[in-house]
Amino acid sequence: MNSRQKGARGERLWRDVLRAQGFEAIRGCQNAGRFAGGQEAPDVICNLPFHFEVKFVEKLNVSNAIAQATRDANEKFPVVAHKKSREDWLVTMDANLFFQMVKGEIPIQQKEASE
């Protein structure tokens, strides 16, 4: 499987995880209205305030991935969802942001996936 196909598969898998948890989610390249799979488009668009960068690789440079998510996030919070084959999904985000959310200092409000 080439890397583009594997990346698209990872995006579909993460989209399905979000949907299974009750959130609206679509792949970023499928939403031709606002995003058309461009460089800054999130890999998965969800009704959460996160810019999801999805990585489906065996070896991940976490620093580079979070830097990419941060660079492309605009007004959303950058998050990297990543997975190795035959392992569970992991989510990486800035620790300060995580603690602000846990403390309720930053509310997480659901938005429409098509926004």
Summary of the structure (lengths in Angstrom):
residues: 115
radius of gyration: 13.6
end to end distance: 32.3
largest distance: 42.8
contacts: 301
relative contact order: 0.18
helix: 35%
strand: 20%
